[in-house]
Amino acid sequence: MTQDLSIVTFGDEAQPARRQTLVDLLRACPIPDNELPMNLGLFLTPQTLSRVLFMDFLYRQVSEVQGVVVELGCRWGQNASLFTALRGIHEPFNRLRKVVAFDTFTGFPSVDEKDGAQMKPGGYAVTENYADYLAAILDVQEKESPHAHLKKYDIVQGDVGDTLPAYFDAHPETVVALAYFDLDLYRPTVDALRAIEGRLTRGSVIGFDEVNDPATPGETVALIEAFGLSRYALRRFPPSARTSYIVID
Ligand SMILES: C[S@@+](CC[C@H](N)C(=O)[O-])C[C@H]1O[C@@H](n2cnc3c(N)ncnc32)[C@H](O)[C@@H]1O
């Protein structure tokens, strides 16, 4: 049976065809293998580049904050890979700045009525054994920076309602400097915010992928329930349309 890997998007009608043209050009790329990794910027669009810039913006804010970087809902793992590369750029010798990526790797386990009509169980699944592929990418990323002999990432598979508290139990030293929330759903977001709260310090940053987005109301409801909206300023990084962040102070 073919896996359904479809996602919800918000572009104009012509966007899928435009994106397909870019994909066709990528697959037909004449650039030799040894130069391809240096030229992937050819395929970044304003939307995709703005997300990369946002991850850099968040990462730079925690360079003086002790702790690890976590992503809740990593899916294909692009952000985990970016955070690994950003560590190599901004603080190549920080062996304590682990990158920890959480996901079921089988999509949404369930959906709450607070999540609205567009979210469906099984949404945002990935291909089989994807966590192994992501580990291979992160291994290469780590080897591109100093301290390559030290593994500084974890990929944690399962429902974050269980895996995040279990991770903190198994790694009691963990402080969270930066957490990126992209679970899209109410239940895992509220569970993870509550689990993470005691691991934050002043200056820790939490990024949110879809607060205030009517397509994914559950993330906002979870933030309101766990932290409220008046405790921290909910800020935007202007080049990135949908995302926001708070700084713990
Ligand atoms: C929109 S995708 C994340 C996209 C990714 N952060 C990116 O930037 O490309 C949402 C992810 O949340 C994950 N997810 C949702 N509920 C989860 C849960 N309870 N436990 C773990 N992962 C969950 C899904 O499997 C999916 O991969």
The ligand as an ORCA input file, in Angstrom:
! r2SCAN-3c Opt
* xyz 0 1
  C       4.370     19.729     10.666
  S       5.245     18.303     11.128
  C       6.819     18.917     11.645
  C       7.641     19.557     10.545
  C       9.077     19.844     10.887
  N       9.254     20.465     12.166
  C       9.681     20.723      9.828
  O      10.011     21.901     10.101
  O       9.845     20.261      8.703
  C       4.501     17.853     12.668
  C       5.166     16.658     13.290
  O       4.677     16.471     14.612
  C       4.716     15.096     14.879
  N       3.837     14.782     16.022
  C       2.554     15.137     16.205
  N       2.085     14.648     17.352
  C       3.122     13.994     17.957
  C       3.286     13.315     19.188
  N       2.260     13.152     20.042
  N       4.489     12.807     19.482
  C       5.538     12.957     18.630
  N       5.442     13.581     17.433
  C       4.243     14.091     17.096
  C       4.216     14.468     13.569
  O       4.578     13.116     13.471
  C       4.872     15.363     12.519
  O       6.080     14.825     12.058
*
